[in-house]
Amino acid sequence: MTRSESVVKEIIIDVDNINKTYPGPIPALVNFTTRVNKGDVLVVIGPSGSGKSTFLRCLNGLEEIDSGTIIIDSIPLDDNEKHRLEIRREVGMVFQSFNLFPHMTVLENINLAQRLVRKKNRQQATRTTMDLLDKVGLAEKAESYPAALSGGQQQRVAIARALAMKPKVMLFDEATSALDPEMIGEVLEVMNLLANEGMTMVVVTHEMGFAREVSDWIIFMEAGRIVEQDRSGNFFSNAKKERTRRFLSQII
Amino acid sequence: MNLRKKIMLNSPVIDGIKFIMLAMFCGWLIYRGSGRIGYNWQWYQVPRYLFTFDNNIFTPGPLLEGLWVTLKITACSLVLATVFGLLTALLRLSGSLVGRVLARVYLEVIRNTPLLVQIFFLYFVLAPIFELERFAAAVIALSLFEGAYASEIIRAGIVSIHRGQWEAAHSLGLSSFDTYRTVVLPQALQRILPSLTGQAVSLIKDSALVSTIAVYDLTMQGRTIIAETFLTFEIWFTVAAIYLIITLVLSLIVNVLEKRSPGGVQFT
Protein backbone atom coordinates (compact mmCIF):
# COMPACT_ATOMS: atom_id res chain seq x y z
CA MET A 1 0.00 0.00 0.00
CA THR A 2 2.59 2.52 -1.05
CA ARG A 3 0.60 4.01 -3.87
CA SER A 4 -0.67 7.08 -2.04
CA GLU A 5 2.11 7.55 0.43
CA SER A 6 4.56 9.27 -1.85
CA VAL A 7 2.13 11.88 -3.18
CA VAL A 8 0.96 14.95 -1.32
CA LYS A 9 -2.14 14.10 0.69
CA GLU A 10 -5.28 15.99 -0.19
CA ILE A 11 -8.37 15.33 1.87
CA ILE A 12 -11.36 14.80 -0.44
CA ILE A 13 -13.91 13.42 2.03
CA ASP A 14 -14.09 15.08 5.42
CA VAL A 15 -16.66 13.63 7.81
CA ASP A 16 -16.70 15.33 11.18
CA ASN A 17 -18.61 14.04 14.16
CA ILE A 18 -21.83 13.10 12.39
CA ASN A 19 -24.81 11.61 14.22
CA LYS A 20 -27.92 10.02 12.91
CA THR A 21 -30.85 8.24 14.49
CA TYR A 22 -33.65 6.30 12.90
CA PRO A 23 -36.99 6.07 14.65
CA GLY A 24 -36.29 3.34 17.21
CA PRO A 25 -33.91 2.69 20.05
CA ILE A 26 -30.70 2.02 18.13
CA PRO A 27 -28.78 5.01 16.75
CA ALA A 28 -27.55 4.59 13.19
CA LEU A 29 -24.38 6.66 13.49
CA VAL A 30 -22.72 8.00 16.65
CA ASN A 31 -19.94 10.63 16.67
CA PHE A 32 -18.65 9.33 13.38
CA THR A 33 -15.45 11.04 12.21
CA THR A 34 -13.19 10.07 9.33
CA ARG A 35 -11.17 11.53 6.50
CA VAL A 36 -10.33 10.09 3.12
CA ASN A 37 -7.41 11.26 1.02
CA LYS A 38 -7.66 11.64 -2.70
CA GLY A 39 -6.87 8.34 -4.41
CA ASP A 40 -7.31 6.24 -1.30
CA VAL A 41 -9.62 3.29 -0.85
CA LEU A 42 -11.49 3.16 2.43
CA VAL A 43 -13.20 -0.12 3.22
CA VAL A 44 -15.91 -0.19 5.87
CA ILE A 45 -16.59 -3.53 7.54
CA GLY A 46 -18.71 -4.67 10.45
CA PRO A 47 -21.60 -6.92 11.37
CA SER A 48 -25.03 -6.53 9.76
CA GLY A 49 -26.97 -3.52 10.99
CA SER A 50 -23.86 -1.75 12.23
CA GLY A 51 -24.57 1.33 10.11
CA LYS A 52 -22.09 0.75 7.28
CA SER A 53 -24.60 1.39 4.53
CA THR A 54 -26.12 4.30 6.41
CA PHE A 55 -22.72 5.96 6.57
CA LEU A 56 -22.24 5.46 2.84
CA ARG A 57 -25.69 6.78 2.01
CA CYS A 58 -25.07 9.88 4.12
CA LEU A 59 -22.04 10.70 1.98
CA ASN A 60 -24.14 11.59 -1.07
CA GLY A 61 -27.18 12.84 0.78
CA LEU A 62 -29.46 9.85 0.25
CA GLU A 63 -29.82 9.92 4.05
CA GLU A 64 -29.96 13.08 6.13
CA ILE A 65 -27.63 13.48 9.08
CA ASP A 66 -28.90 14.91 12.37
CA SER A 67 -25.68 16.73 13.31
CA GLY A 68 -22.07 17.06 12.28
CA THR A 69 -20.57 18.05 8.94
CA ILE A 70 -19.74 16.30 5.70
CA ILE A 71 -17.50 18.08 3.22
CA ILE A 72 -16.71 16.46 -0.11
CA ASP A 73 -14.25 18.06 -2.53
CA SER A 74 -14.63 21.33 -0.57
CA ILE A 75 -18.41 21.33 -0.98
CA PRO A 76 -20.35 21.15 2.29
CA LEU A 77 -23.31 18.76 2.24
CA ASP A 78 -25.94 20.94 3.90
CA ASP A 79 -29.52 22.06 3.44
CA ASN A 80 -28.59 23.89 0.26
CA GLU A 81 -30.15 21.85 -2.55
CA LYS A 82 -27.51 23.17 -4.97
CA HIS A 83 -24.69 21.73 -2.87
CA ARG A 84 -26.43 18.39 -2.68
CA LEU A 85 -26.75 18.22 -6.48
CA GLU A 86 -23.13 19.30 -6.94
CA ILE A 87 -21.92 16.59 -4.59
CA ARG A 88 -24.03 13.95 -6.28
CA ARG A 89 -22.44 14.91 -9.56
CA GLU A 90 -18.98 14.29 -8.12
CA VAL A 91 -19.86 11.15 -6.19
CA GLY A 92 -20.85 7.96 -8.00
CA MET A 93 -22.72 5.21 -6.22
CA VAL A 94 -23.11 1.51 -6.89
CA PHE A 95 -25.91 -0.35 -5.11
CA GLN A 96 -26.37 -3.87 -3.88
CA SER A 97 -29.46 -4.26 -6.08
CA PHE A 98 -27.87 -2.64 -9.18
CA ASN A 99 -30.87 -0.34 -9.73
CA LEU A 100 -30.47 -0.11 -13.47
CA PHE A 101 -33.36 1.54 -15.27
CA PRO A 102 -35.26 -1.43 -16.71
CA HIS A 103 -37.03 0.53 -19.46
CA MET A 104 -33.79 1.69 -21.06
CA THR A 105 -31.08 -0.17 -22.91
CA VAL A 106 -27.61 -0.40 -21.39
CA LEU A 107 -26.51 2.44 -23.65
CA GLU A 108 -29.44 4.65 -22.62
CA ASN A 109 -28.85 3.86 -18.95
CA ILE A 110 -25.29 5.14 -19.17
CA ASN A 111 -26.06 8.04 -21.52
CA LEU A 112 -28.92 9.43 -19.43
CA ALA A 113 -27.09 11.42 -16.78
CA GLN A 114 -24.32 12.46 -19.16
CA ARG A 115 -26.91 14.11 -21.34
CA LEU A 116 -29.21 15.54 -18.67
CA VAL A 117 -26.66 16.52 -16.04
CA ARG A 118 -23.42 16.98 -17.99
CA LYS A 119 -25.35 18.36 -20.98
CA LYS A 120 -23.42 16.32 -23.51
CA ASN A 121 -24.90 15.66 -26.93
CA ARG A 122 -25.81 12.15 -27.96
CA GLN A 123 -22.55 11.52 -29.84
CA GLN A 124 -20.28 12.66 -27.03
CA ALA A 125 -22.25 10.68 -24.47
CA THR A 126 -22.28 7.54 -26.59
CA ARG A 127 -18.52 7.75 -27.13
CA THR A 128 -17.89 7.89 -23.37
CA THR A 129 -20.40 5.10 -22.81
CA MET A 130 -18.79 2.78 -25.32
CA ASP A 131 -15.35 3.42 -23.83
CA LEU A 132 -16.67 2.54 -20.38
CA LEU A 133 -18.49 -0.55 -21.63
CA ASP A 134 -15.22 -1.64 -23.18
CA LYS A 135 -13.53 -1.15 -19.86
CA VAL A 136 -16.03 -3.34 -17.99
CA GLY A 137 -16.02 -5.85 -20.85
CA LEU A 138 -19.61 -5.40 -22.03
CA ALA A 139 -19.34 -3.43 -25.26
CA GLU A 140 -21.44 -5.98 -27.12
CA LYS A 141 -24.33 -5.51 -24.66
CA ALA A 142 -24.92 -1.82 -25.42
CA GLU A 143 -28.29 -2.42 -27.04
CA SER A 144 -29.51 -5.01 -24.53
CA TYR A 145 -32.06 -4.32 -21.84
CA PRO A 146 -30.96 -4.94 -18.22
CA ALA A 147 -33.37 -7.86 -17.83
CA ALA A 148 -31.37 -9.76 -20.46
CA LEU A 149 -28.14 -9.51 -18.45
CA SER A 150 -26.81 -11.63 -15.62
CA GLY A 151 -26.42 -10.09 -12.17
CA GLY A 152 -22.69 -9.66 -12.60
CA GLN A 153 -23.17 -7.99 -15.95
CA GLN A 154 -25.83 -5.69 -14.56
CA GLN A 155 -23.55 -4.62 -11.75
CA ARG A 156 -20.73 -3.89 -14.20
CA VAL A 157 -23.14 -1.76 -16.23
CA ALA A 158 -24.13 0.02 -13.02
CA ILE A 159 -20.46 0.77 -12.33
CA ALA A 160 -20.02 2.07 -15.88
CA ARG A 161 -23.12 4.23 -15.43
CA ALA A 162 -21.68 5.82 -12.30
CA LEU A 163 -18.27 6.29 -13.93
CA ALA A 164 -19.83 8.06 -16.92
CA MET A 165 -20.29 11.12 -14.73
CA LYS A 166 -16.49 11.22 -14.24
CA PRO A 167 -16.95 11.21 -10.48
CA LYS A 168 -14.14 12.08 -8.09
CA VAL A 169 -15.36 9.58 -5.52
CA MET A 170 -17.07 6.21 -5.94
CA LEU A 171 -19.22 4.62 -3.26
CA PHE A 172 -19.86 0.87 -3.32
CA ASP A 173 -22.72 -0.35 -1.13
CA GLU A 174 -22.27 -4.13 -0.82
CA ALA A 175 -21.87 -4.27 -4.58
CA THR A 176 -21.39 -8.04 -4.66
CA SER A 177 -23.79 -9.17 -1.93
CA ALA A 178 -26.71 -9.88 -4.27
CA LEU A 179 -24.61 -11.83 -6.75
CA ASP A 180 -24.24 -15.54 -7.31
CA PRO A 181 -20.78 -16.66 -6.14
CA GLU A 182 -19.47 -17.27 -9.66
CA MET A 183 -20.22 -13.66 -10.63
CA ILE A 184 -18.59 -11.93 -7.70
CA GLY A 185 -15.14 -12.18 -9.26
CA GLU A 186 -15.96 -10.23 -12.41
CA VAL A 187 -17.31 -7.30 -10.39
CA LEU A 188 -14.43 -7.28 -7.91
CA GLU A 189 -12.06 -7.28 -10.86
CA VAL A 190 -13.57 -4.04 -12.18
CA MET A 191 -13.42 -2.49 -8.71
CA ASN A 192 -9.81 -3.55 -8.41
CA LEU A 193 -9.04 -1.93 -11.73
CA LEU A 194 -10.57 1.34 -10.55
CA ALA A 195 -8.62 1.28 -7.30
CA ASN A 196 -5.40 0.76 -9.22
CA GLU A 197 -6.22 3.70 -11.47
CA GLY A 198 -6.28 5.89 -8.39
CA MET A 199 -10.04 6.36 -7.96
CA THR A 200 -11.04 7.47 -4.49
CA MET A 201 -13.36 4.78 -3.21
CA VAL A 202 -15.44 4.09 -0.13
CA VAL A 203 -16.44 0.44 -0.11
CA VAL A 204 -18.85 -1.42 2.14
CA THR A 205 -18.23 -5.12 1.67
CA HIS A 206 -18.19 -8.54 3.24
CA GLU A 207 -15.42 -9.73 0.90
CA MET A 208 -12.48 -9.72 3.31
CA GLY A 209 -9.95 -10.93 0.76
CA PHE A 210 -10.86 -8.05 -1.49
CA ALA A 211 -10.84 -5.60 1.40
CA ARG A 212 -7.37 -6.64 2.37
CA GLU A 213 -6.10 -6.44 -1.18
CA VAL A 214 -7.32 -3.01 -2.28
CA SER A 215 -7.87 -0.98 0.85
CA ASP A 216 -5.60 1.75 2.14
CA TRP A 217 -7.69 2.31 5.21
CA ILE A 218 -10.15 0.15 7.09
CA ILE A 219 -12.96 1.15 9.39
CA PHE A 220 -14.48 -1.50 11.59
CA MET A 221 -17.79 -0.37 13.03
CA GLU A 222 -20.47 -1.73 15.28
CA ALA A 223 -23.79 -0.26 16.46
CA GLY A 224 -23.16 2.99 14.62
CA ARG A 225 -19.76 3.63 16.18
CA ILE A 226 -16.27 3.31 14.81
CA VAL A 227 -14.57 0.56 16.82
CA GLU A 228 -11.26 0.79 15.03
CA GLN A 229 -9.89 2.80 12.15
CA ASP A 230 -6.42 2.11 10.82
CA ARG A 231 -4.17 1.64 7.84
CA SER A 232 -5.03 -1.58 6.14
CA GLY A 233 -1.72 -3.33 6.88
CA ASN A 234 -1.84 -2.61 10.59
CA PHE A 235 -5.49 -3.42 10.83
CA PHE A 236 -5.30 -6.97 9.56
CA SER A 237 -2.02 -7.93 11.16
CA ASN A 238 -2.16 -5.99 14.35
CA ALA A 239 -5.69 -5.00 15.42
CA LYS A 240 -5.66 -3.13 18.70
CA LYS A 241 -9.15 -3.79 20.00
CA GLU A 242 -10.27 -7.12 21.33
CA ARG A 243 -13.65 -6.74 19.56
CA THR A 244 -11.95 -6.24 16.19
CA ARG A 245 -9.80 -9.33 16.63
CA ARG A 246 -12.85 -11.38 17.53
CA PHE A 247 -14.71 -10.15 14.43
CA LEU A 248 -11.75 -10.85 12.17
CA SER A 249 -11.25 -14.32 13.58
CA GLN A 250 -14.90 -15.10 12.88
CA ILE A 251 -14.90 -14.11 9.26
CA ILE A 252 -11.44 -14.90 7.98
CA MET B 1 -69.60 -38.74 -14.93
CA ASN B 2 -66.43 -40.01 -16.55
CA LEU B 3 -63.54 -37.84 -17.62
CA ARG B 4 -64.34 -38.02 -21.30
CA LYS B 5 -67.86 -36.70 -20.83
CA LYS B 6 -66.49 -33.89 -18.71
CA ILE B 7 -64.08 -32.84 -21.42
CA MET B 8 -66.84 -32.98 -24.03
CA LEU B 9 -69.08 -30.71 -21.99
CA ASN B 10 -66.28 -28.18 -21.48
CA SER B 11 -65.08 -28.10 -25.07
CA PRO B 12 -65.14 -24.82 -27.03
CA VAL B 13 -67.70 -26.26 -29.41
CA ILE B 14 -70.17 -26.91 -26.61
CA ASP B 15 -69.42 -23.45 -25.21
CA GLY B 16 -70.10 -21.95 -28.61
CA ILE B 17 -73.39 -23.76 -28.91
CA LYS B 18 -74.41 -22.64 -25.42
CA PHE B 19 -73.57 -19.05 -26.31
CA ILE B 20 -75.53 -19.13 -29.55
CA MET B 21 -78.53 -20.67 -27.80
CA LEU B 22 -78.44 -17.96 -25.14
CA ALA B 23 -78.16 -15.20 -27.75
CA MET B 24 -81.05 -16.69 -29.71
CA PHE B 25 -83.14 -16.89 -26.57
CA CYS B 26 -82.48 -13.21 -25.76
CA GLY B 27 -83.28 -12.25 -29.35
CA TRP B 28 -86.47 -14.25 -29.21
CA LEU B 29 -87.46 -12.54 -25.92
CA ILE B 30 -86.98 -9.09 -27.46
CA TYR B 31 -88.76 -10.08 -30.65
CA ARG B 32 -91.69 -11.57 -28.79
CA GLY B 33 -91.84 -8.61 -26.40
CA SER B 34 -91.77 -6.09 -29.18
CA GLY B 35 -94.41 -8.05 -31.04
CA ARG B 36 -96.61 -8.03 -27.97
CA ILE B 37 -96.50 -4.22 -27.73
CA GLY B 38 -97.00 -4.07 -31.49
CA TYR B 39 -93.57 -2.62 -32.27
CA ASN B 40 -92.97 -1.99 -35.93
CA TRP B 41 -89.30 -2.72 -36.75
CA GLN B 42 -87.92 -0.45 -39.46
CA TRP B 43 -84.20 -1.23 -39.65
CA TYR B 44 -84.11 -0.02 -43.26
CA GLN B 45 -84.62 3.51 -41.91
CA VAL B 46 -81.45 3.47 -39.84
CA PRO B 47 -78.61 3.74 -42.44
CA ARG B 48 -79.59 7.22 -43.60
CA TYR B 49 -79.14 8.51 -40.06
CA LEU B 50 -75.60 7.16 -40.17
CA PHE B 51 -74.60 8.48 -43.58
CA THR B 52 -75.92 9.07 -47.08
CA PHE B 53 -74.16 8.45 -50.34
CA ASP B 54 -75.68 10.54 -53.13
CA ASN B 55 -73.91 11.05 -56.45
CA ASN B 56 -70.75 9.59 -54.99
CA ILE B 57 -70.74 12.25 -52.27
CA PHE B 58 -70.44 10.97 -48.75
CA THR B 59 -72.50 12.92 -46.24
CA PRO B 60 -72.38 11.92 -42.59
CA GLY B 61 -75.77 11.58 -40.97
CA PRO B 62 -76.67 12.95 -37.55
CA LEU B 63 -75.42 9.83 -35.77
CA LEU B 64 -71.92 10.07 -37.25
CA GLU B 65 -71.91 13.81 -36.59
CA GLY B 66 -72.82 13.03 -33.01
CA LEU B 67 -70.07 10.44 -32.87
CA TRP B 68 -67.59 13.06 -34.07
CA VAL B 69 -68.67 15.39 -31.23
CA THR B 70 -68.39 12.52 -28.72
CA LEU B 71 -64.89 11.75 -29.96
CA LYS B 72 -63.86 15.41 -29.78
CA ILE B 73 -65.19 15.74 -26.24
CA THR B 74 -63.54 12.49 -25.22
CA ALA B 75 -60.17 13.37 -26.74
CA CYS B 76 -60.08 16.86 -25.18
CA SER B 77 -61.22 15.50 -21.81
CA LEU B 78 -58.71 12.68 -21.94
CA VAL B 79 -55.81 15.09 -22.38
CA LEU B 80 -57.09 17.45 -19.72
CA ALA B 81 -57.98 14.61 -17.33
CA THR B 82 -54.45 13.23 -17.64
CA VAL B 83 -53.03 16.66 -16.83
CA PHE B 84 -55.36 17.04 -13.81
CA GLY B 85 -54.63 13.48 -12.73
CA LEU B 86 -50.87 13.85 -12.97
CA LEU B 87 -50.83 17.22 -11.20
CA THR B 88 -53.06 15.93 -8.42
CA ALA B 89 -50.97 12.79 -7.99
CA LEU B 90 -47.77 14.85 -7.79
CA LEU B 91 -49.38 17.26 -5.32
CA ARG B 92 -50.49 14.38 -3.12
CA LEU B 93 -46.96 12.98 -3.13
CA SER B 94 -45.32 16.38 -2.63
CA GLY B 95 -43.80 17.69 0.56
CA SER B 96 -46.15 20.67 0.60
CA LEU B 97 -48.96 20.43 3.15
CA VAL B 98 -51.10 22.95 1.27
CA GLY B 99 -50.63 20.97 -1.93
CA ARG B 100 -51.62 17.72 -0.28
CA VAL B 101 -54.72 19.24 1.34
CA LEU B 102 -55.79 20.88 -1.92
CA ALA B 103 -55.44 17.62 -3.83
CA ARG B 104 -57.35 15.76 -1.14
CA VAL B 105 -60.24 18.24 -1.11
CA TYR B 106 -60.52 18.06 -4.91
CA LEU B 107 -60.58 14.26 -4.80
CA GLU B 108 -63.20 14.03 -2.06
CA VAL B 109 -65.52 16.60 -3.63
CA ILE B 110 -65.37 15.00 -7.08
CA ARG B 111 -65.66 11.42 -5.92
CA ASN B 112 -68.52 12.04 -3.51
CA THR B 113 -70.88 13.97 -5.77
CA PRO B 114 -72.73 12.65 -8.84
CA LEU B 115 -71.21 13.42 -12.22
CA LEU B 116 -74.58 14.62 -13.47
CA VAL B 117 -74.71 17.22 -10.68
CA GLN B 118 -71.16 18.29 -11.49
CA ILE B 119 -72.11 18.80 -15.13
CA PHE B 120 -75.16 20.84 -14.15
CA PHE B 121 -73.13 22.85 -11.65
CA LEU B 122 -70.53 23.68 -14.26
CA TYR B 123 -73.02 24.46 -16.97
CA PHE B 124 -75.66 26.35 -15.00
CA VAL B 125 -73.49 27.98 -12.32
CA LEU B 126 -69.90 28.36 -13.51
CA ALA B 127 -70.43 28.63 -17.27
CA PRO B 128 -72.41 31.90 -17.09
CA ILE B 129 -69.88 33.37 -14.63
CA PHE B 130 -66.82 32.50 -16.73
CA GLU B 131 -68.63 32.78 -20.07
CA LEU B 132 -67.96 29.17 -21.00
CA GLU B 133 -69.56 27.55 -23.99
CA ARG B 134 -71.47 24.29 -23.73
CA PHE B 135 -68.66 22.30 -25.26
CA ALA B 136 -66.04 23.79 -22.90
CA ALA B 137 -68.29 23.24 -19.88
CA ALA B 138 -68.80 19.60 -20.91
CA VAL B 139 -65.08 19.02 -21.39
CA ILE B 140 -64.12 20.65 -18.09
CA ALA B 141 -66.75 18.74 -16.12
CA LEU B 142 -65.72 15.41 -17.60
CA SER B 143 -61.99 16.03 -17.16
CA LEU B 144 -62.37 17.14 -13.56
CA PHE B 145 -64.34 13.99 -12.86
CA GLU B 146 -62.08 11.52 -14.67
CA GLY B 147 -58.95 13.37 -13.52
CA ALA B 148 -59.79 12.60 -9.91
CA TYR B 149 -59.93 8.88 -10.62
CA ALA B 150 -56.92 8.99 -12.93
CA SER B 151 -54.88 10.69 -10.21
CA GLU B 152 -55.40 7.78 -7.85
CA ILE B 153 -54.27 5.36 -10.55
CA ILE B 154 -51.23 7.49 -11.41
CA ARG B 155 -50.31 7.89 -7.74
CA ALA B 156 -50.45 4.14 -7.20
CA GLY B 157 -48.22 3.68 -10.25
CA ILE B 158 -45.63 6.17 -8.99
CA VAL B 159 -45.59 4.69 -5.49
CA SER B 160 -45.10 1.21 -6.96
CA ILE B 161 -41.74 2.16 -8.48
CA HIS B 162 -38.96 0.76 -6.32
CA ARG B 163 -37.08 3.19 -4.09
CA GLY B 164 -33.80 2.04 -5.66
CA GLN B 165 -34.80 3.67 -8.93
CA TRP B 166 -35.11 7.05 -7.22
CA GLU B 167 -31.84 6.56 -5.40
CA ALA B 168 -29.99 5.56 -8.55
CA ALA B 169 -31.31 8.60 -10.42
CA HIS B 170 -30.56 10.96 -7.54
CA SER B 171 -27.07 9.62 -7.02
CA LEU B 172 -26.39 10.30 -10.71
CA GLY B 173 -27.23 13.94 -10.00
CA LEU B 174 -30.59 14.00 -11.78
CA SER B 175 -33.04 16.62 -10.56
CA SER B 176 -36.40 15.49 -9.19
CA PHE B 177 -38.06 16.75 -12.36
CA ASP B 178 -35.74 14.72 -14.61
CA THR B 179 -36.10 11.70 -12.35
CA TYR B 180 -39.87 11.81 -12.71
CA ARG B 181 -39.74 12.48 -16.43
CA THR B 182 -37.16 9.93 -17.52
CA VAL B 183 -37.11 7.23 -14.83
CA VAL B 184 -40.26 7.07 -12.72
CA LEU B 185 -43.15 8.10 -14.97
CA PRO B 186 -42.22 5.95 -17.99
CA GLN B 187 -42.11 2.87 -15.76
CA ALA B 188 -45.23 3.87 -13.83
CA LEU B 189 -47.14 4.55 -17.05
CA GLN B 190 -46.32 1.08 -18.34
CA ARG B 191 -47.72 -0.45 -15.18
CA ILE B 192 -50.92 1.60 -15.06
CA LEU B 193 -51.74 1.59 -18.76
CA PRO B 194 -54.43 -1.11 -18.37
CA SER B 195 -56.17 0.79 -15.55
CA LEU B 196 -55.87 4.09 -17.41
CA THR B 197 -57.45 2.48 -20.47
CA GLY B 198 -60.32 1.38 -18.28
CA GLN B 199 -60.63 4.99 -17.19
CA ALA B 200 -60.64 6.18 -20.80
CA VAL B 201 -63.41 3.71 -21.58
CA SER B 202 -65.40 5.10 -18.64
CA LEU B 203 -64.80 8.57 -20.01
CA ILE B 204 -66.27 7.65 -23.39
CA LYS B 205 -69.33 6.17 -21.72
CA ASP B 206 -69.74 8.99 -19.21
CA SER B 207 -69.57 11.52 -22.03
CA ALA B 208 -73.12 10.46 -22.89
CA LEU B 209 -74.24 12.50 -19.87
CA VAL B 210 -73.34 15.78 -21.58
CA SER B 211 -76.40 15.29 -23.76
CA THR B 212 -78.29 16.63 -20.73
CA ILE B 213 -76.85 20.09 -21.34
CA ALA B 214 -77.80 19.88 -25.01
CA VAL B 215 -74.38 19.14 -26.42
CA TYR B 216 -75.12 17.32 -29.67
CA ASP B 217 -73.07 14.22 -29.02
CA LEU B 218 -73.94 10.69 -30.14
CA THR B 219 -76.52 10.21 -27.39
CA MET B 220 -78.19 13.58 -27.97
CA GLN B 221 -78.43 12.93 -31.70
CA GLY B 222 -80.01 9.58 -30.94
CA ARG B 223 -82.59 11.18 -28.67
CA THR B 224 -83.40 13.80 -31.28
CA ILE B 225 -83.88 11.25 -34.06
CA ILE B 226 -86.12 9.15 -31.84
CA ALA B 227 -88.23 12.17 -30.91
CA GLU B 228 -88.81 12.83 -34.61
CA THR B 229 -89.19 9.29 -35.94
CA PHE B 230 -90.14 6.98 -33.04
CA LEU B 231 -87.45 4.50 -34.16
CA THR B 232 -86.76 3.93 -30.46
CA PHE B 233 -85.48 0.37 -30.56
CA GLU B 234 -83.42 0.61 -33.73
CA ILE B 235 -81.67 3.86 -32.82
CA TRP B 236 -80.79 2.86 -29.27
CA PHE B 237 -79.43 -0.45 -30.52
CA THR B 238 -77.36 1.42 -33.08
CA VAL B 239 -76.09 4.02 -30.61
CA ALA B 240 -75.10 1.32 -28.14
CA ALA B 241 -73.30 -0.62 -30.88
CA ILE B 242 -71.32 2.47 -31.89
CA TYR B 243 -70.18 3.08 -28.29
CA LEU B 244 -69.23 -0.58 -28.02
CA ILE B 245 -67.15 -0.47 -31.20
CA ILE B 246 -65.26 2.66 -30.05
CA THR B 247 -64.41 1.27 -26.61
CA LEU B 248 -63.37 -2.12 -28.00
CA VAL B 249 -61.11 -0.51 -30.59
CA LEU B 250 -59.52 1.62 -27.87
CA SER B 251 -58.80 -1.42 -25.71
CA LEU B 252 -57.33 -3.20 -28.71
CA ILE B 253 -54.96 -0.33 -29.55
CA VAL B 254 -53.69 -0.17 -25.98
CA ASN B 255 -53.17 -3.93 -25.95
CA VAL B 256 -50.93 -3.65 -28.98
CA LEU B 257 -49.02 -0.70 -27.50
CA GLU B 258 -48.46 -2.58 -24.27
CA LYS B 259 -46.94 -5.60 -25.98
CA ARG B 260 -44.51 -3.43 -27.90
CA SER B 261 -42.51 -1.60 -25.24
CA PRO B 262 -40.14 -3.53 -22.96
CA GLY B 263 -40.48 -2.44 -19.38
CA GLY B 264 -41.64 1.07 -20.00
CA VAL B 265 -42.97 3.74 -22.30
CA GLN B 266 -40.45 6.10 -23.82
CA PHE B 267 -41.19 9.80 -23.65
CA THR B 268 -38.16 10.89 -25.66
Interface residues (C-beta under 8 A of the other chain):
Chain A: N60 G61 L62 L85 R88 R89 V91 G92 M93 F95 S97 N99 L100 F101 P102 H103 M104 L112 A113 L116 V117 Y145 A147 A158 R161 A162 M165 L171
Chain B: H162 G164 Q165 E167 A168 A169 H170 S171 L172 G173 L174 S175 D178 T182 V183 P186 Q187 Q190 S261 P262 G263 G264 V265 Q266
